Amino acid sequence: MPTVDFGSVTLSVDVDRIEVFFPFEHGELRGTCKKFKAHYNGERKSWVIIPSITKNTEDYIVDAIDRELWSHAPKGWRDAVSKFSAFACVSKKYAIKFGAGGLRIGLPAGHVANWTLHEMMKRKGRQPRETVWNIPARDANSKIVMPLIKRMADEDKAEFHKATEPYAGRTTKGTLHISPEEADKLGLIVGEIVFAEFSFVKAADPTIVPMPIHCWPFLVTSRNDKPGQGYEDLEYGVEITLTYPEPSKGHSAVRKMMSVDGEGYPRRLDAPDVLGKWHSRNKR
C-alpha cells in the first residue's frame, strides 16, 4: 500500500481506500476527513475515506489534505521543508521526516530528548510514553527542535561509524547468481557504491555482526562477468569483489539514498544473490 508522508501526518493510499493517520493536535484534519465522509477506526486510530462514496479520486483527496495542511503551516515552513527534505537518518535508532503537516521524530527509548519533546508538546504525566513524535508545524519550536536535530544527526552518524568502522577496507569476494545485464541494472560498476541488506552481508561474510543501520554500503572493486572458481559450468553468474568503504564515504552514500527512500536507486543486494561460499579478508 503506497504511503504519502506529510511528516506529522501519513496517508496509506490504496484503490478506493485512504487511511489517514494524524495526532490529535491536527484537529483541522477532522473536518477535512468528515467532509469526505470518513469514519474513524478506533483500533488503528485512523480515519478511513472511501473515495467512491464521495465521488472523488484518490489523488483529489490527497491533494485536498495537502492543501489543508499547508494552510495551517506557519510562515517560513515551506522553506524549512525544502531545506530539510533531504535530511535522513542512516541508523534505525533515529528518524526525522519533514512535510506539509509538520515533522516526525523517532528516538530511542530512554533518550533524554523524549523528555524535552514531552514538555514541548505539553503531554500529561511525569514521564514520556512516546518515542515517535508527530509534531504539527505550528507547534515545532525552532529553539527546541533545531538543537535536537543537530544532536540527532551527530548521534546517528556516530552509530553508523560504530557499525562500519571496524570493517573499513575489508573485502569480500564471490559469485553473484545474477546475469551481467542484471549486474548492470544493480549498479555493480567498478568504482561505484552499491547497497546491501544485512541478509546479504550475513550470507557473504558471516563473521560480520548485525548492527542497527538501514543498509550496508559496498565499493565495487572488481567484476568478472563469469561465474567464479567452482561454478564455471553455470549458465550465468558474476564474480565480484566488494570492499567496505571508509565510514564517512559510506555514511554520505547511505544518507543520500535514504533521503529519497531509495526511490530511483537499484534494489539492494540480498541473500538470494549470494552463490556458495565467499572469501573475505581484512585490510592489510
N, C-alpha and C positions, 0 to 999 in steps of 0.2 A: 504494500500500500504506500503510494508516494506521500512524502511529508513536506508540507510547506512550513518553513520555520521563520517566525517573526520575532525571535528572541524570547520574550516572556510569554508568547502565545504560539502554539503549534497546531497545525491542521493536518489530520490524516484524510487524504482525499482518495476516494475510490469511485467506481462507476455508480452514480446516483446515490452517493453517500459521502457526507463530510462530517467528520468528528472534530469538534473544536475544544481544545484544552487551554484554560487560562485561569490564573489565580483570581481570588475574589476581588482584589484591588482593581481589576479591569471591569468594573461594573458597567461601563459603556457598552461592552460586548453582549451583555444580557439582552439589551433592547435590540441589537442587531440580529442576534440569533432568533429572538422571538418574531422579528419581522419576517424571517424565513421559515416560520412555523417549526422551529426546533423543539425537541423535547430533551429533558435533562436525564442523563444516565447516572444515577447515584452511585452505582458500583464503580464506574470508571471515572466519575467526577468530570464528565464531559457533556457538551451539548451536541446533539446529533441532528443534522439537517439532511432532509431527503429532497434534492433539487427538483425531482419530477413533480412533487407535491406543490412546489411554489412556481412551477413552470419557468424556472431559470436554469442556466447551465452551471456546471461546477465552476468554470472559470469566472463567470459573472459574480458568484457568491464569494469566491476567494478575493476577487478584486474589491468587492464591497467591504469586506473585513479589513483589507489592506488600507483602503481609504479612511475607514473609521479610525483605525489605529493612528495613522498619520495626523488626523485632525485633532487628536488629543496629545500629540507629542509636543514637548516644549520647543521653543526657538533654539536652533542650533543642533537639534537631534539628528537631522539628515546628515549634517557634516560629520557628526560623531559616528554614525553608522557607516558612512563612506570611509572614514579613517580606519575604523576597527573591523570592517567586514572581513578583511584578510587575516585577522588575528585568529590563531588556532592553537590549541594545546596538543602536545605530542604524547604526553603520558595519560594514562587512564585515571589518574588521581584528580585531575583538574579538567574543567570545561568552561568555556566562555563563548557566548554567542550573542551578537548584537543584531537587532532587527527593528522593524517598524514599531513593534509594540514596546520594546524595551530591551533588557538583556537577561540572559540566563547564566548563572554562575554555579558551577559544581565544585565542591570542596571535599576533602577527606573528612570523615567523621572525627570530631575532636579538634579540628583545626581552629585556631583562635579567631580566624575571620568569621566563622559561623556566629560567634557571639557579637561581632561587630555588625553583621547584617541583621541579626535578631533584633538588635537595638534600633538600627536604622529603619527597619520595616515595622517597628512598634509591635512586635509579636508578644503575645501573652506568655506568662510563665518565666521562671528564673533562668532556664536553660534552653538553648535552641534545640528544636526537634527536627530541623531540616538540614540537609546537606546540598540540596539543589534549590537555588533561589531564583524564582521568576519575578523580576523587578520591572514594573512599568517604567517607561522612560521618564515620566514626571516625578517619580519617586527616587530616581538614581542621583543621589547627592554626589556631585563630582569630587568634592573634597574628601569623601569617604571611599568612593568607588575607584578613582584613578590610582591612589597609592596601593589599594588592594590588588588591582590588575597588574601593576608593576611587580608586586611581591609574588603573585601567582606565576607570572611569566618567568621570573628568576627561579622559583622553586621547580616549575615544570621543566625548565631547561636542565636544572641540576639532576632531576630524576632521569632524564634521557642520558646525560653524561654518565651517571652512575650505572645505568643499564648497559651501555655500549662501550665505554672507555676501556674495560679490560680486554676487549677483543679487537681493538683498532689494529689494523694491519694483518689480522689473521685471514687466511684464505681457506676456502672450501671448494673442492673440485670434483666434478662428477658428470653424469649424463642426465639430461632432462628428457623425459619421454614426450617430446613435442617435435613438430616438424620445423625446419628452418623458417618457413613462412610464419608459423605461429610465434617463433622466437622474435622475428622482426616486429610483429604486432605487439609483443610484450615489451618492446623497447630494449631487448637484450643486445645492445650495441657496445662494443668495446669503448670504454671511457665514460659511459653513461651510468647513472644511478637508477637501480630498479628497487622495487619494494616487495617484501615477502611477509606472509602471515607467520606467526610463530610455529604453526604446524609444519611449515616448510623447513624452518630452521631446525626443529626437533628431528625431522627425518634426515636432513642432510648433514647436520652437525650436532649429534645427540648430547654432547657434553655442555652445550650452552644452557644457562639457567633461565627459566622463564621470568620475565620482568614486566611490570605494568606499563608497557608502551603500546601504542596502537599498531605499529608495524615495524619491521626491521629493514633498514636500507642496506643495499649492497652496491659496490662498484664493480662493474663488469670488466675484468682484466684480460680475459682471453676467451675465444669462442672458436669451435671447430664444428662445422655443420655435418658431422658424422657421429654415430654413437661411439662412446669411449671403449677402452680395452675391456674385453669380455662380452661386449654387446655388438660386435661387428656384424652379426647375422641379422640384426633387427632391420626392419624396413626403413625406419627413420629414428632420429634421436639427435640431440645436440650436446656435445661435450662443452662444458662451460667452467670457467674459474671465476669465483666471486670473492671479493675482498670486503671485509668490514671496514668502512671508511672512518676517518677521524671524526670524533663526536660532533665537533662544530659543523663540519660539512654535512654529516648525516642529519643533524638536527634541523639545519636550514632546509634540506630537501624534504624531510617529512613534514615540517611545519607548512611549507608551501603547498604540498599535496593535500594536507588535512584542511587547509583554509578553503578549499573548494570541495571538500568531502569526497575527494578522489575523482570528481567529475572531469572528464577529458583525459584522464590517465588510464593506462592499460590496467587490466586486472592484476592483482598481486600474485606472486608465486605462492603455490600451496603444496601440501604434502603429495597429492597425486602426481605432481610434476617430477618428483624425485624417482629415479630409476636405480635400484640396487644400492650398494654401499658407496658412500662418498669418502674422500680423503681430505682431512683438514690439518692445518698446522699453524702454529703461532708465528708472528713476525720474527724474523731472525735479527 
